[in-house]
């Protein structure tokens, strides 16, 4: 079985700073043998906001038939789930927040219906990676995004200790992250480490 | 007469958050204010594209209902933003509107073409109303800086939070011991203080 990674590019801007970090992590993972990676660009994925109808609390499924439907299984099947997003107005961009909110379905399955979200044999093995960029250099600039990202990973069955982050401040203009001294190397290292950890956990 | 606008960011019509907002606006009406309510799910606007053109021009290139709404919001005396907490933050609908206000941030902090004198900030007051199902300490914390960002762009001083957690335990806002009475009283008090008179 290959190791699989599913990465979400959550910025409305294509090939900007956060997506560049995501590409570097996915590249590093894909260069290892037996690893399959996939990137989903949220602006092209038709993931609409949660309607707050709470029907998933009864059915365990979402009633909105849009681009999110196939992603529900793919997120759970991935050994590593990545989310890359810039900070917009101190939070996730609305597109990425929509993805996070639609994961409410997993919460309903687990906490309302009492269903398992991931099969027993994969519990505690999967990894999450959050790649955040911000134009500001404020120490606390990622606090609000982290709260929502932790929520997303948690309901998707990824433990908080298995969520790695790479947070790069003071990158605003497109391409700025490439000039940031450590960002791209850190991203590659994050990818290699994730594969090493998953190999250890999943076995040959 | 104090002009009050309530903006509901909940996709769930007449749910806990909108009911809380209605109580606040009802209080404002009792104080004699002119009150208007906007429900974001009735409006059509897209998310910010991140094109950064507004950083150069101060103008958003996307033409839809977001910019006229933001302009109308900027024109009131008391602005009440309401959103439930979804995944530790405001809803994607309200976040979509907040992100579209980036052109105001660009004017104020990047281009320097927009300035709010202290008396403007004093007479334009913003409050945030929210409900959360859970009772986690800090469940509203991640929403506050996002709300602050919008008020800051629009030229409002962020004067108060009317936030109530544990909705699941109480069985909704109507059964919450203090939420609706608290919001109504705050609406009456804030609409009764100041404004354009």
Interface residues (C-beta under 8 A of the other chain):
Chain A: X11 X12 X13 X16 X49 X50 X51 X52 X53 X54 X86 X88 X89 X90 X91 X92 X93 X94 X95 X97 X98 X100 X101 X103 X104 X140 X143 X144 X145 X147 X148 X150 X151 X152 X155 X173 X174
Chain B: X10 X11 X12 X15 X47 X48 X49 X50 X51 X52 X84 X86 X87 X88 X89 X90 X91 X92 X93 X95 X96 X98 X99 X101 X102 X105 X141 X142 X143 X145 X146 X148 X149 X150
